[in-house]
Amino acid sequence: MLCPYCQTDNDKVIDSRSSDAGKVIRRRRECLGCAKRFTTYERVEELSKLTVIKRDGSRVPFNRDNILRGIQAACGKRPISENLRVAIVDQIEEHVHRNFDREVPTSVIGELVCTKLRDIDEVAYIRFASEYHQFKDVGELVASVRELTMRVKDVKGQDKLF
C-alpha cells in the first residue's frame, strides 16, 4: 500500500474492522516512512460472474433460482423435502462454480440436475428429463423410462415398476 503522503510502500496495520455486513474491511494504517496515519477500505470480491450459455446461443447470468424452479416443477407433490431440493441446488451451484470460470452451457446444468434427480426420485427424474431433453414423441419417453428401469435393475438387482 502506497502512503498517500510520501508514496512510501512501507506501512503497518494499526486497526482492522469489518463493516457493511462484512463486505467492506476498514484498515487504519501507519506509514513507517513519514509516521502519518491513513485509512484504507477493502471490498470483498464477489464470486466470478458466471454466464449460462443457453441452447439458442444466448447468454444469461447464472441464477440458482432457475434451477430450483425446475426442480420444484419436476418434484411437484413427490415426497421430496424442501431441504433436499435446496441441497441439490447447492451441490449443483458449487460444482458449476468450481469447474467453470466464466461460462457454463445449460446442457451441463441440465445433466447435473438429471443425475441428482435420478438418484433421488425416478418420477421427478422423468418429469424433469421430459422437459430438459424435449422428447419429440412417446417413443423417446419410453426409451428413457426403459433406460432408467435398467439402471435401477443394475443398482438394486431387482425389478422396479413405475
C-alpha positions in Angstrom: 0.0 0.0 0.0 1.5 3.4 -1.0 1.3 6.1 1.6 -0.8 8.9 0.2 1.5 11.5 1.8 5.0 10.3 0.9 4.4 7.5 -1.6 6.4 5.0 0.5 5.4 1.4 0.2 6.1 0.6 3.8 3.3 0.7 6.4 1.7 -1.3 9.2 -1.9 -2.0 10.0 -2.9 -0.5 13.3 -6.6 -1.5 13.3 -9.0 -3.6 11.2 -12.7 -3.5 11.3 -15.4 -5.2 9.3 -18.3 -3.1 8.2 -21.2 -3.1 5.8 -22.3 -6.6 6.7 -18.8 -8.0 6.3 -18.4 -6.8 2.7 -16.0 -4.0 3.5 -12.9 -4.1 5.7 -11.7 -0.8 7.1 -8.0 -0.7 7.9 -6.2 2.1 9.8 -2.6 2.2 8.7 0.6 4.0 9.8 3.3 4.8 7.3 6.7 3.7 8.6 8.4 6.3 6.4 6.7 9.5 7.5 4.7 8.2 10.5 1.4 9.6 9.2 -1.8 7.6 9.5 -4.4 6.9 6.8 -7.4 4.7 6.3 -7.9 2.1 3.5 -11.1 0.2 2.6 -11.1 -3.2 1.1 -14.1 -4.7 -0.6 -14.6 -8.5 -0.8 -14.6 -9.5 -4.4 -17.8 -11.2 -5.5 -17.7 -14.8 -6.9 -17.0 -14.7 -10.6 -20.0 -13.7 -12.6 -20.9 -16.9 -14.2 -22.8 -16.8 -17.5 -25.1 -19.6 -18.7 -25.0 -20.3 -22.5 -28.5 -21.3 -23.5 -29.4 -23.7 -26.3 -30.1 -20.9 -28.7 -26.7 -19.4 -28.1 -27.9 -16.5 -25.9 -26.2 -15.8 -22.6 -27.8 -15.0 -19.3 -26.4 -14.6 -15.8 -26.3 -17.7 -13.7 -29.3 -17.8 -11.4 -29.8 -20.6 -8.9 -33.5 -19.8 -8.6 -34.0 -21.0 -12.1 -32.6 -24.4 -11.2 -34.7 -24.5 -8.0 -37.9 -23.7 -10.0 -37.1 -26.5 -12.5 -36.6 -29.0 -9.6 -39.7 -27.7 -7.8 -41.8 -28.3 -11.0 -40.3 -31.8 -11.5 -40.8 -32.8 -7.9 -44.3 -31.5 -7.7 -46.1 -33.3 -4.9 -43.5 -36.0 -4.7 -42.2 -36.8 -1.1 -39.0 -34.9 -1.5 -38.4 -32.4 1.3 -37.7 -28.7 0.5 -34.4 -29.0 2.3 -33.3 -31.8 -0.1 -34.4 -29.7 -3.1 -32.3 -26.8 -1.9 -29.4 -29.1 -1.1 -29.5 -30.3 -4.7 -29.3 -26.7 -6.0 -26.4 -26.0 -3.5 -24.5 -29.0 -4.8 -25.0 -28.1 -8.5 -24.1 -24.4 -7.9 -21.0 -25.4 -6.0 -20.0 -27.9 -8.8 -20.5 -25.3 -11.5 -18.6 -22.5 -9.7 -15.7 -25.0 -9.0 -15.5 -26.3 -12.6 -16.3 -23.3 -14.8 -14.7 -19.9 -14.7 -16.9 -17.6 -16.8 -19.4 -19.6 -18.9 -21.3 -22.9 -18.5 -23.6 -24.5 -21.0 -27.2 -25.2 -19.9 -26.5 -28.8 -21.0 -24.1 -29.2 -18.1 -26.5 -27.9 -15.6 -29.4 -29.9 -17.0 -27.3 -33.1 -16.8 -26.3 -32.4 -13.3 -30.0 -31.9 -12.3 -30.9 -35.1 -14.1 -28.2 -37.1 -12.3 -29.3 -35.8 -8.9 -33.0 -36.4 -9.5 -32.4 -39.9 -11.0 -30.6 -40.9 -7.7 -33.4 -39.4 -5.5 -36.8 -40.0 -7.2 -37.4 -41.7 -10.6 -40.7 -39.9 -11.2 -39.2 -36.5 -10.6 -36.3 -37.5 -12.9 -38.7 -38.5 -15.7 -40.7 -35.2 -15.3 -37.5 -33.2 -15.5 -36.0 -35.2 -18.3 -39.1 -34.9 -20.4 -38.8 -31.1 -20.4 -35.0 -31.0 -20.5 -34.5 -33.5 -23.3 -37.5 -32.2 -25.1 -38.8 -35.6 -26.2 -40.3 -35.5 -29.6 -42.7 -38.4 -29.1 -43.8 -41.0 -26.6 -41.2 -43.4 -28.0 -38.3 -41.3 -26.7 -40.0 -41.1 -23.3 -40.5 -44.8 -23.2 -36.8 -45.3 -24.1 -35.8 -43.1 -21.3 -38.0 -45.0 -18.9 -36.5 -48.3 -20.1 -33.0 -46.9 -19.6 -34.0 -45.8 -16.1 -35.5 -49.2 -15.4 -32.3 -51.0 -16.5 -30.3 -48.7 -14.3 -32.5 -49.4 -11.3 -32.2 -53.2 -12.0 -28.4 -52.9 -12.1 -28.2 -50.9 -8.9 -30.8 -52.8 -6.9 -30.7 -56.2 -8.6 -34.4 -56.3 -8.9 -37.3 -55.0 -11.0 -39.0 -51.8 -10.0 -42.3 -50.8 -11.6 -43.3 -47.3 -12.4 
